[in-house]
Amino acid sequence: MKKDQTLGETLRQQGVSRRSFLKFCATTASLMALPPSMIPVIAATLEKARRPSVIWLSFQECTGCTESITRSSSASIEDLIFNAISLDYHHTLQAASGSAAEEARDTAMQENHGKYILVVDGSIPAENNGYSTIAGISNVDMLKEAAAGAAAIVAVGSCSSFGGIPHANPNPTGAVSVSDLIKDKPIVNVPGCPPIPAVITGVLVQFLTFGLPELDHLGRPKAFYGQSIHDRCYRRPFYDKGLFADTFDDEGARKGWCLYKLGCKGPTTYNACATEKWNDGTSFPIQAGHPCLGCSEPDFWDAGSFYRSLSTPTENIGKTAIYAAAGGLLAGAIVGSALRGRKQSAVKAHQRVTIDDLDKES
Amino acid sequence: MTDAEFLLWVRGPAFNTALFIMLAGIVIRFLEILFLGRKTNLAEARGSEVAGGFRTILRRSVPDMDSFHRSGFTIIAGYVFHIGLFVVIFLFVPHILVFERTLGISWGGLPSNIVDATTVVTIVALLAVLVHRIKDPVMRMLSKFSDYLVWLVTILPLITGWMAFNRVGLSGATLIGVHILSVELLMILFPFTKLSHAFTLFLARWYNGAIAGYKGVQS
């Protein structure tokens, strides 16, 4: 596969029909909520797009994000698009290892300086460089070096987007996100634990077609993270009707009622799970009967219990009530006694007026 | 602070602080009243204090025709927003979950859409009483800053709650966070403003009723 091939040429070489390609463009357009008139634009731009060099760095991560993409489905059009991108460095997927792998990264960075897309999954330990190294290079140094020559950075997964699970309390490694360290490059956050495969490829397509996508306040592409799970959830009518599952095996759960009481984080979670779904549109957690964990939001691991509903307090209320009652009794006794004292002195100071006093001539 | 951190803060430390202030405040206010005590009545009792006390607690919730003719608007609007507040606070399922978690007791709720509509009616009633307060010369003269403050902290949770339910404008976490924060403001001011009538009214009515009952007259 030649480096300077266009995406169109690559796809044709791999036997992808025009029909499949346009179907993919149509799907992408609908994913991004674009009108059908944009499909030819996407197709034309993608066809002409040069295969961009992609360097994928994995730091403190579980490989779930990579698993998500690779196991999305067998030989889907998304996979082909992904193959069509020149993935020059990826720990898990590359054949090379050791110094050969690092050489491939160096070469790709030099040859495509200022043009390559840097994809990062996993958080970066900022506390101590020794917590995570690759070929003897600390994660911080590798990220800074690779970011310097990147056209843009795509932070895949909640760890690289927000710190994720390594960042969870007590955060022993001092894990931070890409955007905590890199300030001078455009960064697109694609959070999720893991993110939906079609969303990862969708973001790359969007980048190739229209340049940097429109981002929300957390740096997520609005096309995929613009709506909450709650607003697009097929169980939403049950929430509106006040029909909830109280436990995982009651009548409500069997009838597929709303999982809000069981701690669903759908109302505060922005992702495409409810519309795009997983495993080729088969299902998503809520459809499988489990509340949304809110994995595409910052600090989802520390946002109270997964099974405690959003409206309820997170801390121990009993203790507060006891302290408040004790404090109130003490303060109330002091204030009450003072008032009582004032009342009694007012009674004592009261001067009685007798008939004689009134008769007195002034 | 991200919106997720903000929501965690309002559900955690902020809620605990507000709850502490509200509970301690209620205890303090009760003790203030109880410590003052009442003058011993040396006259012979002509009736029961208990019967009179309970009777007045209930009786004062039903307006007499005279009052109704004189201030029908205040009574109707007052009833509407008080019943509305009851429905919104106690019959919305996510709210019942808060009581379940804090008090350990739970009860059935209404469909969320009905609570949503009740919220709008309650907001309208509260706006109407504000207009009445400002337009009526006597009401205006009697009103102090604290009266407007109390009105504001009462309507804020309704507005923010309606926004959170209908997901207007901000992100989901921010909307819920702002709503909970507005409730915490209400909780903090609750014992120290006229809002305390929610718990002192029983004591006040009891005193009035008991005095009348002791004298053997109706109150």
Interface residues (C-beta under 8 A of the other chain):
Chain A: H217 L218 S228 H230 D231 Y239 D240 K241 G242 F244 Y260 K261 P267 T268 T269 Y270 E297 P298 D299 F300 D302 A303 G304 R308 S309 L310 S311 T312 P313 T314 E315 I317 T320 A321 Y323 A324 A325 G327 G328 L329 A331 G332 A333 V335 G336 S337 L339 R340 K343
Chain B: T2 D3 A4 E5 L7 L8 R11 G12 P13 F15 N16 L19 F20 I21 M22 L23 A24 G25 I26 V27 I28 R29 F30 L31 E32 L34 F35 L36 G37 V93 P94 H95 L97 V98 E100 R101 T102 G109 L110 P111 S112 N113 I114 R167 S171 G172 A173 I176 I180
